[in-house]
Amino acid sequence: MILEVQRKGIAVGKSMLDAIAKHIDGALERFAGRIRRVTICLSDTNGPRGGVDKDCSIAVQLVRGKTLRAKRSDTSLLAATNLAVDRVTHAVRRELERRRNKAGRQRPWRSYAE
């Protein structure tokens, strides 16, 4: 699993980047074999004016090609990141369950005597 962090208009310290990487690794570690790349984009839309303007967008590219995305905003960058990580983890879990259920279904027209 490749982790890439992009920053747009925001200064993020190394300790914050390490905390974000640790959180996303912990949340997605059980799916790591099925994830090719995780891209996190951190931005601040209003700049120094404050408010609910810290954005975190996460894109998770699965091994079989589908990309799942989540975006959250908050007053704190860490809070926005935590919300986005939780949301994308839920989306990955749901997609992989959907794939497993689809693969496990048997087609009713298939003859079992073949």
N, CA, C and O of each residue as an XYZ file, in Angstrom:
456
protein
N       0.853     -1.173      0.000
C       0.000      0.000      0.000
C       0.896      1.233      0.000
O       1.724      1.408      0.894
N       0.729      2.067     -0.988
C       1.505      3.296     -1.117
C       0.685      4.442     -0.537
O      -0.490      4.592     -0.871
N       1.287      5.243      0.318
C       0.616      6.378      0.941
C       1.245      7.662      0.424
O       2.458      7.854      0.519
N       0.411      8.539     -0.125
C       0.878      9.810     -0.674
C       0.072     10.931     -0.030
O      -1.156     10.867      0.021
N       0.760     11.955      0.459
C       0.096     13.102      1.087
C       0.406     14.346      0.276
O       1.567     14.652      0.009
N      -0.644     15.061     -0.114
C      -0.500     16.311     -0.851
C      -1.032     17.446      0.019
O      -2.027     17.280      0.725
N      -0.370     18.595     -0.035
C      -0.807     19.762      0.726
C      -1.059     20.906     -0.246
O      -0.250     21.166     -1.136
N      -2.183     21.584     -0.069
C      -2.525     22.713     -0.932
C      -2.892     23.911     -0.056
O      -3.957     23.929      0.561
N      -2.029     24.889     -0.002
C      -2.303     26.111      0.739
C      -2.303     25.951      2.244
O      -2.948     26.724      2.952
N      -1.587     24.961      2.738
C      -1.564     24.725      4.175
C      -0.197     24.176      4.568
O       0.385     23.344      3.872
N       0.296     24.661      5.696
C       1.571     24.153      6.224
C       1.255     23.082      7.259
O       0.518     23.323      8.215
N       1.818     21.905      7.058
C       1.566     20.782      7.963
C       2.919     20.285      8.456
O       3.816     19.999      7.663
N       3.052     20.186      9.775
C       4.304     19.734     10.367
C       4.499     18.238     10.237
O       3.566     17.491      9.945
N       5.725     17.822     10.460
C       6.053     16.400     10.355
C       5.292     15.562     11.376
O       4.877     14.445     11.070
N       5.106     16.084     12.579
C       4.374     15.318     13.602
C       2.917     15.110     13.194
O       2.350     14.047     13.448
N       2.307     16.115     12.563
C       0.927     15.979     12.083
C       0.866     14.958     10.952
O      -0.048     14.134     10.913
N       1.818     15.002     10.041
C       1.851     14.033      8.941
C       2.038     12.614      9.469
O       1.423     11.673      8.968
N       2.884     12.467     10.475
C       3.087     11.145     11.075
C       1.814     10.646     11.746
O       1.483      9.465     11.650
N       1.094     11.546     12.428
C      -0.163     11.163     13.087
C      -1.204     10.743     12.056
O      -1.930      9.771     12.266
N      -1.279     11.464     10.952
C      -2.234     11.129      9.887
C      -1.874      9.778      9.272
O      -2.749      8.938      9.064
N      -0.593      9.567      8.980
C      -0.154      8.299      8.385
C      -0.424      7.133      9.333
O      -0.861      6.067      8.896
N      -0.170      7.325     10.605
C      -0.409      6.272     11.591
C      -1.904      5.941     11.688
O      -2.283      4.774     11.790
N      -2.737      6.969     11.655
C      -4.183      6.745     11.734
C      -4.695      5.989     10.516
O      -5.486      5.056     10.653
N      -4.251      6.384      9.328
C      -4.744      5.717      8.115
C      -4.190      4.304      8.010
O      -4.886      3.402      7.542
N      -2.949      4.097      8.436
C      -2.393      2.740      8.441
C      -3.178      1.840      9.383
O      -3.490      0.699      9.044
N      -3.492      2.352     10.555
C      -4.257      1.566     11.523
C      -5.662      1.245     11.039
O      -6.177      0.152     11.279
N      -6.280      2.203     10.357
C      -7.651      2.007      9.898
C      -7.742      1.050      8.712
O      -8.705      0.291      8.598
N      -6.746      1.083      7.833
C      -6.813      0.296      6.596
C      -5.886     -0.916      6.578
O      -5.788     -1.593      5.555
N      -5.203     -1.206      7.690
C      -4.208     -2.281      7.670
C      -4.810     -3.637      7.330
O      -4.146     -4.446      6.682
N      -6.031     -3.912      7.739
C      -6.603     -5.224      7.439
C      -6.975     -5.385      5.963
O      -7.190     -6.499      5.487
N      -7.048     -4.258      5.244
C      -7.351     -4.298      3.810
C      -6.106     -4.037      2.967
O      -6.214     -3.913      1.747
N      -4.935     -3.953      3.579
C      -3.710     -3.521      2.895
C      -3.385     -4.366      1.660
O      -2.853     -3.836      0.684
N      -3.690     -5.647      1.681
C      -3.413     -6.495      0.537
C      -4.288     -6.207     -0.671
O      -3.976     -6.631     -1.784
N      -5.366     -5.499     -0.460
C      -6.291     -5.183     -1.559
C      -6.259     -3.721     -1.969
O      -7.036     -3.289     -2.821
N      -5.355     -2.962     -1.358
C      -5.244     -1.534     -1.660
C      -3.913     -1.278     -2.362
O      -2.856     -1.697     -1.890
N      -3.979     -0.592     -3.483
C      -2.770     -0.255     -4.233
C      -2.186      1.069     -3.743
O      -0.986      1.154     -3.483
N      -3.023      2.105     -3.615
C      -2.519      3.439     -3.288
C      -3.561      4.207     -2.487
O      -4.762      4.086     -2.727
N      -3.082      5.000     -1.532
C      -3.924      5.907     -0.759
C      -3.365      7.310     -0.946
O      -2.197      7.559     -0.648
N      -4.191      8.224     -1.436
C      -3.779      9.606     -1.650
C      -4.601     10.496     -0.736
O      -5.831     10.463     -0.757
N      -3.907     11.292      0.068
C      -4.571     12.210      0.985
C      -4.231     13.620      0.536
O      -3.061     13.949      0.345
N      -5.254     14.456      0.365
C      -5.053     15.843     -0.030
C      -5.577     16.734      1.096
O      -6.760     16.699      1.433
N      -4.681     17.529      1.668
C      -5.017     18.430      2.763
C      -5.034     19.858      2.222
O      -4.116     20.266      1.511
N      -6.077     20.616      2.558
C      -6.151     21.993      2.070
C      -6.853     22.886      3.080
O      -7.578     22.419      3.959
N      -6.615     24.188      2.928
C      -7.227     25.210      3.762
C      -7.838     26.229      2.815
O      -7.112     26.987      2.172
N      -9.162     26.258      2.720
C      -9.815     27.094      1.713
C      -9.833     28.570      2.061
O      -9.703     29.403      1.164
N      -9.991     28.931      3.348
C     -10.061     30.335      3.731
C      -8.732     30.933      4.154
O      -8.644     32.139      4.388
N      -7.717     30.125      4.252
C      -6.426     30.635      4.702
C      -6.458     30.971      6.185
O      -7.029     30.212      6.968
N      -5.871     32.071      6.587
C      -5.761     32.382      8.017
C      -7.047     32.919      8.655
O      -7.054     33.195      9.855
N      -8.123     33.074      7.899
C      -9.353     33.646      8.454
C     -10.069     32.710      9.418
O     -10.861     33.167     10.243
N      -9.807     31.419      9.331
C     -10.428     30.472     10.258
C     -11.774     29.986      9.772
O     -12.176     30.258      8.640
N     -12.468     29.265     10.636
C     -13.773     28.718     10.295
C     -13.655     27.266      9.882
O     -12.593     26.652      9.981
N     -14.781     26.729      9.414
C     -14.820     25.328      8.965
C     -14.272     25.293      7.547
O     -15.022     25.267      6.571
N     -12.964     25.292      7.458
C     -12.352     25.394      6.137
C     -11.183     24.454      5.921
O     -10.554     24.496      4.863
N     -10.874     23.615      6.882
C      -9.807     22.634      6.711
C     -10.419     21.406      6.043
O     -11.330     20.781      6.585
N      -9.918     21.074      4.885
C     -10.467     19.969      4.107
C      -9.479     18.814      4.034
O      -8.266     19.013      3.970
N     -10.024     17.611      4.044
C      -9.232     16.409      3.844
C      -9.959     15.537      2.829
O     -11.092     15.115      3.060
N      -9.312     15.273      1.721
C      -9.847     14.378      0.703
C      -8.960     13.145      0.651
O      -7.735     13.248      0.604
N      -9.592     11.978      0.659
C      -8.839     10.732      0.598
C      -9.349      9.914     -0.577
O     -10.555      9.736     -0.749
N      -8.422      9.420     -1.382
C      -8.743      8.528     -2.490
C      -8.003      7.216     -2.262
O      -6.782      7.204     -2.102
N      -8.742      6.121     -2.250
C      -8.159      4.795     -2.064
C      -8.351      4.024     -3.363
O      -9.479      3.759     -3.778
N      -7.238      3.668     -4.002
C      -7.295      2.890     -5.237
C      -7.115      1.423     -4.877
O      -6.078      1.021     -4.349
N      -8.134      0.636     -5.170
C      -8.082     -0.789     -4.887
C      -7.272     -1.510     -5.958
O      -7.050     -0.975     -7.044
N      -6.841     -2.709     -5.652
C      -5.997     -3.480     -6.566
C      -6.708     -3.754     -7.881
O      -6.080     -3.720     -8.939
N      -7.987     -4.019     -7.834
C      -8.716     -4.329     -9.067
C      -9.211     -3.086     -9.784
O     -10.083     -3.184    -10.648
N      -8.670     -1.902     -9.443
C      -8.911     -0.714    -10.245
C      -9.900      0.299     -9.741
O      -9.792      1.463    -10.129
N     -10.852     -0.045     -8.910
C     -11.846      0.914     -8.447
C     -11.222      1.873     -7.440
O     -10.410      1.471     -6.607
N     -11.611      3.153     -7.523
C     -11.118      4.162     -6.596
C     -12.278      4.667     -5.750
O     -13.311      5.083     -6.274
N     -12.094      4.624     -4.439
C     -13.106      5.091     -3.491
C     -12.619      6.401     -2.900
O     -11.434      6.551     -2.605
N     -13.543      7.363     -2.724
C     -13.169      8.682     -2.247
C     -14.022      9.119     -1.065
O     -15.177      8.717     -0.924
N     -13.424      9.953     -0.221
C     -14.149     10.573      0.888
C     -13.560     11.956      1.104
O     -12.351     12.151      0.975
N     -14.419     12.917      1.433
C     -13.967     14.279      1.701
C     -14.735     14.810      2.900
O     -15.956     14.677      2.983
N     -14.003     15.412      3.825
C     -14.612     15.986      5.013
C     -13.951     17.322      5.322
O     -12.781     17.537      5.007
N     -14.719     18.219      5.944
C     -14.232     19.531      6.359
C     -14.509     19.724      7.841
O     -15.483     19.201      8.384
N     -13.626     20.491      8.486
C     -13.793     20.784      9.906
C     -12.935     21.997     10.241
O     -12.174     22.478      9.401
N     -13.058     22.487     11.465
C     -12.220     23.607     11.896
C     -10.799     23.149     12.172
O      -9.865     23.945     12.079
N     -10.623     21.894     12.505
C      -9.309     21.323     12.790
C      -8.922     20.357     11.677
O      -9.745     19.566     11.217
N      -7.689     20.426     11.256
C      -7.212     19.536     10.202
C      -7.219     18.082     10.661
O      -7.562     17.187      9.889
N      -6.844     17.848     11.899
C      -6.820     16.483     12.424
C      -8.239     15.908     12.511
O      -8.451     14.732     12.217
N      -9.198     16.725     12.909
C     -10.589     16.258     12.986
C     -11.131     15.943     11.591
O     -11.804     14.930     11.401
N     -10.843     16.797     10.630
C     -11.295     16.549      9.258
C     -10.673     15.269      8.715
O     -11.335     14.489      8.031
N      -9.404     15.061      9.022
C      -8.720     13.852      8.568
C      -9.320     12.614      9.211
O      -9.547     11.614      8.529
N      -9.581     12.662     10.508
C     -10.176     11.516     11.199
C     -11.545     11.171     10.635
O     -11.862      9.995     10.454
N     -12.361     12.185     10.354
C     -13.684     11.949      9.770
C     -13.577     11.324      8.380
O     -14.318     10.398      8.049
N     -12.649     11.836      7.571
C     -12.475     11.302      6.215
C     -11.938      9.871      6.245
O     -12.362      9.034      5.449
N     -11.007      9.589      7.159
C     -10.464      8.229      7.281
C     -11.566      7.261      7.680
O     -11.669      6.174      7.112
N     -12.389      7.641      8.645
C     -13.495      6.776      9.059
C     -14.446      6.513      7.902
O     -14.906      5.388      7.710
N     -14.736      7.542      7.141
C     -15.674      7.408      6.023
C     -15.108      6.522      4.918
O     -15.818      5.666      4.389
N     -13.848      6.716      4.564
C     -13.265      5.919      3.479
C     -13.054      4.477      3.928
O     -13.154      3.562      3.111
N     -12.765      4.255      5.207
C     -12.636      2.892      5.715
C     -13.960      2.159      5.595
O     -14.002      0.987      5.220
N     -15.037      2.856      5.915
C     -16.371      2.270      5.776
C     -16.661      1.940      4.305
O     -17.221      0.888      3.998
N     -16.276      2.842      3.406
C     -16.512      2.611      1.976
C     -15.707      1.419      1.458
O     -16.214      0.629      0.662
N     -14.459      1.285      1.905
C     -13.630      0.151      1.484
C     -14.229     -1.152      1.993
O     -14.341     -2.123      1.244
N     -14.612     -1.174      3.265
C     -15.208     -2.381      3.845
C     -16.478     -2.783      3.071
O     -16.674     -3.955      2.750
N     -17.321     -1.802      2.784
C     -18.569     -2.068      2.064
C     -18.297     -2.593      0.655
O     -18.966     -3.525      0.207
N     -17.329     -2.011     -0.047
C     -17.007     -2.455     -1.411
C     -16.448     -3.870     -1.417
O     -16.818     -4.679     -2.268
N     -15.565     -4.173     -0.480
C     -14.985     -5.512     -0.445
C     -16.024     -6.555     -0.036
O     -15.977     -7.684     -0.525
N     -16.955     -6.208      0.844
C     -18.055     -7.120      1.175
C     -18.944     -7.344     -0.038
O     -19.395     -8.462     -0.287
N     -19.192     -6.284     -0.786
C     -20.015     -6.385     -1.998
C     -19.348     -7.331     -2.999
O     -20.018     -8.160     -3.614
N     -18.033     -7.206     -3.160
C     -17.308     -8.093     -4.081
C     -17.358     -9.542     -3.606
O     -17.559    -10.459     -4.402
N     -17.173     -9.738     -2.299
C     -17.190    -11.094     -1.761
C     -18.569    -11.730     -1.939
O     -18.672    -12.897     -2.315
N     -19.612    -10.973     -1.672
C     -20.970    -11.503     -1.827
C     -21.298    -11.791     -3.287
O     -21.973    -12.773     -3.594
N     -20.825    -10.942     -4.175
C     -21.075    -11.152     -5.599
C     -20.345    -12.397     -6.094
O     -20.894    -13.167     -6.883
N     -19.117    -12.598     -5.638
C     -18.348    -13.771     -6.057
C     -18.924    -15.050     -5.465
O     -18.803    -16.116     -6.068
N     -19.547    -14.960     -4.296
C     -20.083    -16.139     -3.630
C     -21.451    -16.572     -4.130
O     -21.891    -17.689     -3.860
N     -22.120    -15.691     -4.857
C     -23.450    -16.038     -5.367
C     -23.355    -17.072     -6.469
O     -22.454    -17.030     -7.306
N     -24.291    -17.993     -6.456
C     -24.340    -18.982     -7.530
C     -25.461    -18.601     -8.477
O     -26.533    -18.168     -8.055
N     -25.205    -18.761     -9.715
C     -26.206    -18.402    -10.719
C     -27.283    -19.486    -10.760
O     -26.959    -20.672    -10.813
N     -28.543    -19.099    -10.737
C     -29.612    -20.091    -10.683
C     -29.731    -20.924    -11.954
O     -30.294    -22.018    -11.899
N     -29.233    -20.464    -13.081
C     -29.362    -21.209    -14.332
C     -28.241    -22.231    -14.515
O     -28.289    -23.031    -15.449
N     -27.239    -22.220    -13.642
C     -26.141    -23.179    -13.770
C     -26.595    -24.537    -13.260
O     -27.164    -24.665    -12.176
N     -26.330    -25.516    -14.057
C     -26.676    -26.878    -13.661
C     -25.571    -27.444    -12.784
O     -24.391    -27.343    -13.121
N     -25.949    -28.033    -11.673
C     -24.964    -28.605    -10.774
C     -24.563    -30.017    -11.171
O     -23.636    -30.581    -10.588
N     -25.242    -30.596    -12.150
C     -24.938    -31.942    -12.600
C     -23.816    -31.939    -13.637
O     -23.327    -33.005    -14.010
N     -23.407    -30.787    -14.099
C     -22.388    -30.703    -15.148
C     -21.068    -31.237    -14.727
O     -20.119    -31.228    -15.511
